Amino acid sequence: MACNIPVVATKVGDIEYLFGDSEGYYYTNPLPDRLAEKINYILGIKLKPEGRQRIIDLKLNSESIADKLIQLYQEILSK
């Protein structure tokens, strides 16, 4: 997503939340045929999704994550 290219994934963790309804990001059944179908689909379309902006909007960029980790470590160490 950070490279603004289409992504195919299986439904794990918070992938549905991360992808949201953004065009170019697809999740599918983990069966090989289903994965291949979606991969072939994205290879055939001319689409440049805006994944990087979604990551920034969700505050999942490296700076925001680093700040959250520092805050977490400070809380743990202060106990």
VEXKEMI-219631 format. One record per atom (N, C-alpha, C, O): y, x, z; residue in one letter. Coordinates in steps of 0.001 Angstrom, whole numbers, plus 500000, padded with zeros to 6 digits. Example, Ala and Ser with C-alpha at 12.3 -4.5 7.8 and 13.67 -1.06 7.14 Angstrom:
2
494310513190507800A
495500512300507800A
496700513200507800A
496681514236508465A
497750512850507080S
498940513670507140S
500030512900507870S
501138513409508039S
//
This chain:
79
498813500825500000M
500000500000500000M
501249500868500000M
502224500550499320M
501228501943500744A
502403502801500840A
502772503435499502A
503907503869499310A
501816503488498581C
502068504055497252C
502415502988496220C
502550503290495035C
502559501748496664N
502882500634495774N
501900500491494613N
502298500285493467N
500618500604494929I
499585500339493939I
498688499224494471I
498601499043495685I
498022498475493597P
497144497400494054P
496010497939494939P
495572499078494784P
495555497105495856V
494500497484496800V
493452496379496858V
493777495192496853V
492186496793496913V
491083495870497162V
490425496312498456V
490131497494498633V
490192495376499357A
489577495691500645A
488663494548501065A
488694493465500481A
487869494800502061T
487068493738502657T
487814493218503881T
488727493877504379T
487430492044504366K
488107491427505509K
487660492107506806K
486685491699507437K
488388493139507180V
488130493836508436V
489443493977509187V
490520493993508591V
489335494077510490G
490525494274511310G
491611493267510997G
491356492065510918G
492814493762510819D
493953492873510561D
494403492934509100D
495584492757508800D
493458493183508198I
493786493334506781I
494463492082506216I
495365492197505385I
494048490904506646E
494684489673506162E
496151489621506572E
497005489231505777E
496443490009507797Y
497821490061508280Y
498606491117507504Y
499730490866507069Y
498020492277507335L
498691493380506652L
499018493014505210L
500144493232504764L
498063492467504480F
498289492085503091F
499218490880502982F
500023490790502055F
499104489953503935G
499891488727503858G
499611488013502554G
498467487961502102G
500638487468501951D
500457486813500658D
501067487653499535D
501442487130498485D
501157488959499774S
501742489867498794S
500870489963497549S
499654490129497640S
501494489859496409E
500790489990495139E
500333491441494960E
501092492379495204E
499106491601494539G
498581492946494282G
497665493472495366G
497113494565495232G
497492492714496441Y
496628493130497542Y
495570492065497751Y
495879490912498050Y
494326492465497590Y
493232491510497573Y
492138491930498549Y
491808493111498662Y
491596490968499235Y
490410491227500046Y
489299490352499509Y
489531489280498950Y
488088490840499695T
486949490167499110T
485706490397499950T
485704491179500900T
484681489711499582N
483363489857500185N
482889491307500001N
483172491901498960N
482185491892500966P
481763493282500834P
480574493515499886P
480101494644499757P
480102492477499238L
479003492665498295L
479476493501497101L
480582493291496603L
478655494440496641P
479069495329495554P
479580494598494314P
480563495026493710P
478926493501493927D
479369492762492742D
480765492181492924D
481574492192491996D
481042491679494110R
482361491091494378R
483456492166494400R
484545491977493859R
483135493304495045L
484097494407495065L
484381494890493648L
485535495099493276L
483331495066492866A
483495495525491484A
484335494540490678A
485168494944489867A
484117493273490900E
484874492234490192E
486361492358490472E
487173492315489547E
486726492511491735K
488146492635492103K
488738493953491614K
489885493995491168K
487959495025491697I
488457496319491216I
488721496244489719I
489764496698489249I
487789495678488972N
487998495521487531N
489215494645487247N
489949494894486291N
489429493636488064Y
490597492770487894Y
491888493570488028Y
492757493495487159Y
492019494341489115I
493284495070489316I
493477496178488295I
494610496552487992I
492379496708487759L
492512497725486719L
493034497123485413L
493604497832484584L
492841495838485235G
493256495174484009G
494635494559484045G
495108494056483026G
495300494584485198I
496632493980485281I
497702495057485347I
497458496169485816I
498859494719484881K
500016495622484960K
500913495106486066K
501772494255485834K
500716495617487258L
501445495120488413L
501797496285489318L
500955497135489607L
503033496320489758K
503454497330490723K
503890496600491984K
505048496200492107K
502954496423492930P
503273495673494148P
504282496409495038P
504551497596494854P
504815495684495984E
505824496227496912E
505221496460498300E
505783496017499302E
504094497145498361G
503412497384499626G
504178498237500607G
504141497997501814G
504874499235500091R
505644500117500983R
506657499299501776R
506810499500502981R
507346498380501111Q
508338497568501809Q
507684496674502851Q
508245496467503928Q
506503496141502546R
505776495310503526R
505447496130504764R
505598495648505886R
505004497350504571I
504686498225505706I
505935498476506550I
505877498443507779I
507043498722505897I
508308498940506614I
508725497668507349I
509123497728508513I
508636496512506677D
509012495243507308D
508166494951508541D
508659494385509516D
506888495338508500L
505989495116509633L
506117496214510698L
505414496207511708L
507024497145510445K
507246498290511343K
505959499098511538K
505595499466512655K
505286499361510419L
504060500150510441L
504241501494509738L
503262502147509378L
505490501901509547N
505737503204508955N
505503504294510004N
505402504000511195N
505420505521509573S
505042506609510486S
506025506773511647S
505604507069512765S
507303506589511409E
508287506742512485E
508106505667513553E
508136505977514744E
507923504431513156S
507735503340514119S
506444503516514911S
506420503306516124S
505382503898514229I
504101504116514913I
504220505271515899I
503718505182517020I
504876506350515494A
505067507488516403A
505844507061517641A
505492507450518755A
506892506270517464D
507673505778518614D
506805504940519554D
506901505073520774D
505962504079518988K
505071503256519816K
504074504116520582K
503790503843521748K
503541505147519942L
502590506036520621L
503257506811521752L
502682506960522830L
504447507294521511I
505181508018522557I
505425507104523746I
505236507504524894I
505845505879523469Q
506086504912524545Q
504796504644525316Q
504812504592526546Q
503692504477524616L
502407504232525263L
502007505405526150L
501592505204527292L
502129506631525635Y
501773507814526427Y
502667507946527656Y
502193508315528731Y
503945507649527506Q
504857507714528652Q
504470506699529727Q
504529506999530920Q
504079505507529304E
503641504483530262E
502378504935530989E
502268504776532204E
501448505486530264I
500186505935530867I
500427507075531838I
499866507086532934I
501255508032531451L
501517509184532301L
502345508841533536L
502296509572534525L
503096507759533503S
503937507398534646S
503149506637535725S
503683506352536797S
501899506316535445K
501095505580536419K
500440506514537388K
499721506071538284K
//
